[in-house]
């Protein structure tokens, strides 16, 4: 059961490379009000990353990922420039993402110890430092592949997980999550979901909240809205989308959509047209 693929089809991510090349001196990476992450791939040189929380010293080719907003400064010795690629990671919901919240505050991986990233990073560096037509779009797509590999790496690690990833790995909750993901349009009762997880109603609700960080109902609404976003991007009519994700009326769907995104389906779609 490939739940990570199912998740990324709904909780989609996009990358935008904003720097590639040699860096020397200081460079500040700021964050605004939106939920965004940042990724830096160091090809050569040394790099210090300073934030309010700590300072990270990177002395070998590495991949550094901040899944959530974290203002930081890149510091490079002016006498020893560093070669790197930097990108912003955006989530479909600019205010909240169960996927982002399930990840650690930061991930720092040495490239020499992560063979599974080698081919993608080799292609990324090739596009970044041997520029050709279409390289900017290709780099964005390759960074999105890197984030997917990072998610897979995080899931496969034996360390403690939290949030959505912990739910996917839970032997019982994973069954209820799979049912939600496959049948989002259905009116799932808590009792039915608890039955899928082979748990009592009370135990299911408590375990779900403690593990994933929200109630089953709230999670299902977010899943429905993310599914609706994918359909809206395909230019499906709003009334059809509302019905497809389980809402009996457009007004009910619009209220749920606005509560999740702070905008109506039409407003959201206007901001996510292909040419934007």
N, C-alpha and C positions, 0 to 999 in steps of 0.2 A: 504494500500500500504506500504510494508515493505522496504523502501528505504535503511535503515541502513544495512539490510542483503545484498541487492544488492551491496551497496558500499563496504562492507567488502569482498565480493567475488572477487572484482576487485582491490580495494586499500588494498591489504592484509597486515597483520602485523604478525610478529613472535616475540616470546619472548625467552630470554635465561637467566635463573637464574644463577647468578654468585656468590651469597653468601646466605647462610642460617645458622642460629645458633646464638650464643651469640657474641655480639660485645662490646668491651670496648676500650676507648681511641679514636683515630682518624682513619678515613678511607677516602681517597680522591677518588672521582668518576670523572674521566676526560672524555673529549670528543675529538674526532678527526675531520676529515674533513667530515665524513659521517653524514647524517641526522639520528640521533638516539634519543630515549627517555629513561627515566629511571623510574622505579617504585620501591617503598619501602613499605613493609607492616610490620608495627610494631606490634608485638604480646604482648610484655610487656616491662616495663622500660620507660625511658625518652630518648628523642633524639633531638639533635639540628642539623639543616641542614643549613649550611652556604654557601652562594654564593656571587657573586659580588653585586647582587641586594639587598639582605636582609638576615636575619637570621630567620629561622622558629623554633619555640619551640614546640615540640610534646610531650605531657605529658600523653597521653592515647593511647590505641590501635587505630592505624590510618592507612590510605592508602594515600601515597604521590606519585603523578604522575607528572613527567616533560615530556610532550609530545615531546618537541624539545630539542636539545642539550643545556645543561646548566651545566657547570662544578660546582661541589659542594663538600662540605666536610661534612661527618657524624661525629658528636661529641657526645661521650657517657662518662658519669662519670665512671672512672675506678673502683669505689667502687660499682657502681650499673649497671651491664651489662644489655644491652637491647637485646631482642630476636627479630630477624627480618629476612625477606626474601627480597632480592634485585635482580632485573632483568633488563636487557637491552631490549628495544623495538626497533625493526628494521622494516623499511618500504621497500616495494618492490623497490621503487626508492630511491637510497641512496643520491640523491641531492635535491629532491623536493617531497613533498607530500601534496596534497590539503587537505587531511584528517588531517595531523599534523598541518598544518597552520591554520585550522579552530578552533583549540582548544586553550584554555587559556594557558598562560605561565606555570601555575602550578595548580594542584588540590590537596587539602588536605581535606580528609573526615574522620571524627571520626567514627569508626566502630560501636560504640554503637548506632549511629543515622542512620545507613544505613543497615536495615534488609535485603535488597535485595542482599547484598554481603555476608551475613553470611555463607551460605552453602558452597560457593566456597572457602572462606577464611578458613573455618574449614577444608576442604579437603586439601588445600594448606599447612596449618600448620601441619596436620597429616603426609603428605608426607615428609615435611621438617625436622620434629623432631622425626619421627619414621621411619627412612629410611628402604626401602626394595627394591627389584629388580624393576628396571624401574622407580624409584622415580624421577630421574632427568627429564626424558621425560614428566612424568605426571605433574611435577611442571611447566614446560614450557607451557604446554597446559592450565593449570589452570590459569596461569598469562594472557594468551591470552584471556581467558574467562573474567577475571577481567577487562581487557582493553575494551572489548566489553560492559560490564556492565557500565563502566565509560562513554563510549560514549553515551549509552542510557540515563544514568543519566544526562549528559550534555544537551542532546537534550530535555529532559523532564523538565528541569529547566525553570523557567519563566524569568531568567536574559537575558540580551542582548547577542545575538549570532553574530558571524561574519563568513565570508568565506563560505565554502561549507555547513556547518550546517545551517547557516542563509538562504541559498538558498533552502535547503530541507524544511524549515519551511515557506518559503514565499508562500503565497496563489497562486501567478501566476507563479513565476519562477520554483516552484516545478513541475509544469506541463511540462514545457520545459525540465527540467532535467530528468524527468521520460521518456520522449520521446527519449532523447539522450541515456539513459541507456538501453532501450529496443531495440533500432534500431541503434546501434553504427555503423554498416556497411553501413547504408544508407548515401547518400550525402545530409545532411540537409542544406538547405539554411537558412540564418538569417531570411528571411521573413517567412519561414515555422515555424521556432522555435518561432518567435514572435506571430504567429497565435495560436500556442499551448498554449502560455501564455496569450492570449487575450490582447495583447499589440501592440502598434505601433512599427515599426522597431527601430526607434530612442530611444523610451522609453525603449524598451527591452534591447538594447545594453548598454545604460547608467545604467540601474538598475542592469543588470547582472554584469557589471564591478564594480560598487559601492558595491554590496552585496557580490560577490564571490571573487573579486580581480583579475579577468582576463577576457579576452574576451570570448564570447561563442565559437569561433573557437579554441582558445587555450585550453579551457576546454575539448572540444570534442576530440582534438588530444590526450590529456593526457589520457582520458578515453579509447580511442582506443588502445593506447600503453599498458595500464594496462591490458586490455582484451587480447591483444596479448601475454603478459607475461604468463597469465594463460594457454593459449593454447600451448605455447612453452614448458611449464613445463610438459604438457601431451605428449610431444614428437611428436607433429604435425609438418609436414614439413613446412619450412619457407614460401615457395610459397603459400601453402594452407592457412596459418595463415594470410598472407598479404591480400589475397582475402577475407577471412572471416571477417576481420575488416575494409574492404572497400577501400583497395588500389588496383589500377589497375595493378601495377607493383611491383616486388620485390625491384627494385632500389628506387622507391618512398617510399615504406615502410621502407627500411633500412635507408634512409636519415632522415625520421621522427623519427625512433627509436633511431638513434644515437644522434639527436638533443635533445631528451628527457633524454637519459641515459648516453651519452658520450661513448657509445660502440655499436657495431653491434649486431644484434640478436644472432648470433653465439657466439660472445664473452660473451654476457650476459648469454646465456644458459650454456656455459662452467663453469661459476661461480655459477650457481644455479642448478647443478646436485644434485640428491638426496643424494649422498654420501658426498657432500661438507658441 
